[in-house]
Amino acid sequence: MQDIILYDKLAYLWPVISPPEDYVEEAVHWRMAIRAKLGEGRHRLLELGVGGGHNLSHLTADFDAAAVDISPRMLELSRRLNPSVEHYLGDMRKFRLLGRTFDAVLIHDAICYMRTEDDLRAAFTTAKAHLRPGGLFLVAPDLVRDTFRPGMSLRWSTQRDGVEIITEETVYDENPADTLVESQFTYTITENGAVRVERDIHVTGIFPIATWMSLLEETGFTTDRIPLPGDGDGCGEHLFCGVLRPE
């Protein structure tokens, strides 16, 4: 994993920067997709790239879950928020929980850190390896090439437990012919009466909708796409659904 301070030194501030309550509406769509594809019941879920567990926290009342993340500090946040969930340290491209399969595998926006088609293919293969036949794979990238607006800038302010953070993000695409974009973050943090500024760079992958669909099909999924409301900034507007075909 690249050196991202948000998931290491600043991980303890994740519940302030991106609070669990911000995921309520989106989690409704995930729950609806699971029910639509798998029916009623307390299905078994595996989330790859769980991060702080904020999206998953709105699903654990209805489903049994296990979770994986590559960052020990983010994984600890999820453990605290989701004490009923089994947690494992691992890379979604390589992780294998031997002898275990699930009814559904989820990847939220952590999929954005797959920078190449080979990375995506590896993550999809991990999902497949942990699904029963007919199981469901849900994956939701922040951005797709089709609707991406280069140079887009976002700014938001959040506060919690006496900490206030102003987050500013600008997304650059120096080479539209490749599969990479760069997000430059500035965090202005007011904590214990002191103000400090931290800066972070995230290099992530971006792919056309057709690539998402074709790679899922290639991996063995019958695939469709559910539109999501997003945040009004072009982010989080696609939920790809794959049902694992019988071999």
C-alpha positions in Angstrom: 0.0 0.0 0.0 1.3 3.5 -0.8 2.3 5.7 2.0 -1.1 7.3 2.9 -1.1 9.1 6.3 -4.9 9.1 6.4 -4.9 5.3 7.0 -1.9 5.4 9.3 -0.9 8.4 11.4 -4.3 10.1 10.9 -6.5 6.9 11.0 -7.8 7.8 14.5 -9.5 10.8 12.8 -11.4 8.8 10.2 -14.6 8.8 12.2 -14.4 12.6 12.2 -13.5 13.0 8.5 -16.0 10.5 7.2 -18.6 9.8 10.0 -20.5 6.5 10.1 -23.8 8.3 9.9 -22.8 9.6 6.4 -23.2 6.0 5.1 -26.8 5.4 6.2 -28.4 6.2 2.8 -25.8 4.4 0.8 -26.1 1.3 3.0 -29.8 1.1 2.2 -28.9 0.5 -1.5 -26.4 -2.2 -0.6 -29.0 -3.9 1.6 -31.6 -3.7 -1.1 -29.2 -5.2 -3.6 -28.4 -8.1 -1.3 -32.0 -8.8 -0.7 -33.0 -8.5 -4.4 -30.3 -11.0 -5.5 -30.2 -13.4 -2.6 -33.7 -13.1 -1.0 -34.5 -12.8 2.7 -32.4 -14.3 5.4 -29.3 -13.6 7.5 -26.8 -14.0 4.7 -23.0 -14.3 5.3 -21.0 -11.3 4.0 -17.3 -10.7 3.5 -16.1 -7.2 3.0 -12.7 -6.6 1.4 -11.1 -3.3 2.2 -13.4 -2.6 5.1 -11.5 0.5 6.3 -13.1 1.9 9.4 -16.2 -0.3 8.9 -18.6 2.6 8.5 -20.7 1.2 5.6 -20.6 -2.3 7.2 -21.9 -1.0 10.5 -25.3 -0.4 8.9 -25.5 -4.0 7.6 -24.5 -6.0 10.7 -28.0 -5.9 12.2 -29.3 -7.9 9.2 -26.3 -10.0 8.2 -23.3 -12.0 9.6 -20.0 -10.6 8.5 -16.3 -11.0 8.2 -14.0 -8.2 7.1 -10.5 -7.6 5.7 -8.3 -4.6 5.4 -4.6 -3.9 4.6 -4.2 -1.2 7.3 -3.9 -2.4 10.9 -5.1 1.0 12.3 -8.2 1.1 10.1 -8.9 -2.5 10.9 -8.8 -1.6 14.6 -11.4 1.2 14.1 -13.7 -1.3 12.4 -13.2 -3.8 15.3 -14.4 -1.2 17.8 -17.4 -0.2 15.7 -18.3 -3.7 14.6 -17.5 -6.0 17.5 -19.6 -8.9 16.2 -17.6 -9.0 12.9 -14.5 -11.3 12.3 -11.6 -9.1 11.2 -8.5 -10.2 9.2 -5.4 -8.3 8.1 -4.8 -8.7 4.3 -4.5 -7.4 0.8 -7.7 -7.8 -1.3 -5.6 -8.9 -4.3 -4.1 -11.8 -2.4 -6.2 -12.6 0.7 -7.5 -16.1 1.1 -9.6 -17.4 4.0 -9.1 -21.1 3.3 -12.2 -23.3 3.6 -14.6 -20.4 3.9 -17.2 -19.2 1.4 -19.9 -16.5 1.8 -23.2 -15.6 0.3 -21.9 -12.1 -0.7 -18.6 -10.3 -1.0 -18.5 -6.5 -0.8 -15.9 -4.0 -1.8 -16.8 -0.3 -1.1 -14.6 2.6 -2.3 -11.4 0.7 -1.3 -11.5 -0.7 -4.8 -10.2 2.7 -6.0 -6.7 1.7 -4.8 -6.6 -0.9 -7.5 -4.5 1.0 -10.1 -4.4 -1.4 -13.0 -6.6 -3.9 -14.7 -4.5 -6.6 -13.3 -5.1 -5.2 -9.8 -8.9 -5.2 -10.5 -8.8 -8.7 -11.9 -6.9 -9.9 -8.8 -9.5 -8.3 -6.4 -12.3 -9.8 -8.4 -10.7 -13.2 -8.3 -10.4 -12.9 -4.5 -14.1 -12.2 -4.4 -14.9 -15.2 -6.5 -12.7 -17.5 -4.4 -14.8 -16.6 -1.3 -18.3 -17.0 -2.9 -20.6 -20.0 -3.1 -22.0 -20.7 -6.5 -24.7 -18.2 -7.2 -23.2 -15.8 -4.6 -23.2 -12.0 -5.0 -20.3 -9.6 -5.5 -21.0 -5.9 -4.9 -18.4 -3.3 -5.7 -18.7 0.5 -5.8 -15.8 2.7 -7.1 -15.8 6.4 -6.3 -15.1 7.4 -9.9 -15.5 6.0 -13.4 -13.7 7.3 -16.5 -17.0 8.0 -18.3 -18.2 10.8 -16.0 -14.9 11.9 -14.4 -14.3 15.7 -14.3 -10.5 16.4 -14.2 -9.5 19.1 -11.7 -12.6 18.7 -9.5 -12.3 20.1 -6.1 -14.2 19.2 -2.9 -14.2 20.9 0.5 -16.1 19.8 3.6 -16.0 20.5 7.3 -16.8 18.0 10.1 -16.5 17.9 13.8 -16.9 15.2 16.5 -15.8 14.8 20.1 -14.3 18.3 20.2 -12.2 17.8 17.0 -12.9 19.9 13.9 -11.5 19.0 10.5 -11.7 20.9 7.2 -10.9 18.6 4.4 -10.0 19.8 0.9 -9.4 17.5 -2.0 -8.4 18.2 -5.6 -8.2 15.4 -8.2 -5.7 15.6 -11.0 -5.4 13.5 -14.2 -2.0 14.2 -15.8 -2.4 11.5 -18.4 -6.0 10.6 -19.4 -4.6 7.7 -21.5 -3.5 5.8 -18.4 -5.6 4.3 -15.5 -4.4 6.7 -12.7 -5.6 9.8 -11.1 -4.0 11.7 -8.2 -6.0 13.2 -5.3 -4.3 15.9 -3.2 -5.7 16.3 0.3 -5.3 19.0 2.8 -6.6 18.5 6.4 -6.9 21.5 8.7 -7.3 20.0 12.1 -8.4 21.8 15.3 -7.7 19.5 18.2 -7.3 20.4 21.9 -7.3 24.0 21.0 -4.4 23.7 18.5 -4.6 24.0 14.7 -2.3 22.0 12.4 -2.3 21.2 8.7 -1.6 17.8 7.2 -1.2 16.9 3.5 -1.7 13.6 1.8 -1.6 12.3 -1.8 -3.7 9.3 -2.9 -2.9 7.7 -6.3 -5.9 5.7 -7.4 -7.3 3.8 -10.4 -10.0 4.9 -12.8 -11.6 2.8 -15.4 -14.5 3.0 -17.9 -17.8 1.3 -17.0 -17.2 -1.1 -19.9 -13.9 -2.2 -18.3 -15.7 -2.9 -15.0 -18.4 -4.9 -16.7 -16.0 -6.9 -19.0 -13.6 -7.8 -16.2 -16.4 -9.0 -14.0 -17.8 -11.1 -16.8 -14.3 -12.5 -17.5 -13.9 -13.4 -13.9 -17.1 -15.5 -13.9 -19.9 -13.1 -12.9 -23.2 -12.3 -14.6 -23.1 -8.5 -14.1 -25.4 -5.5 -14.0 -25.1 -2.0 -12.6 -27.3 -0.2 -10.1 -27.2 3.7 -10.2 -26.6 5.3 -6.8 -27.5 8.9 -5.8 -23.9 9.8 -5.1 -22.9 13.0 -3.4 -23.7 15.4 -6.3 -20.1 15.7 -7.2 -19.8 12.7 -9.6 -18.5 10.4 -6.9 -20.1 7.1 -5.8 -22.8 6.9 -8.5 -22.3 3.2 -9.5 -22.8 -0.1 -7.7 -21.7 -3.1 -9.8 -23.4 -6.3 -9.0 -22.1 -9.7 -10.1 -23.7 -13.1 -9.5 -21.2 -15.9 -9.6 -22.0 -18.3 -12.5 -21.8 -22.0 -11.9 -18.5 -23.5 -13.2 
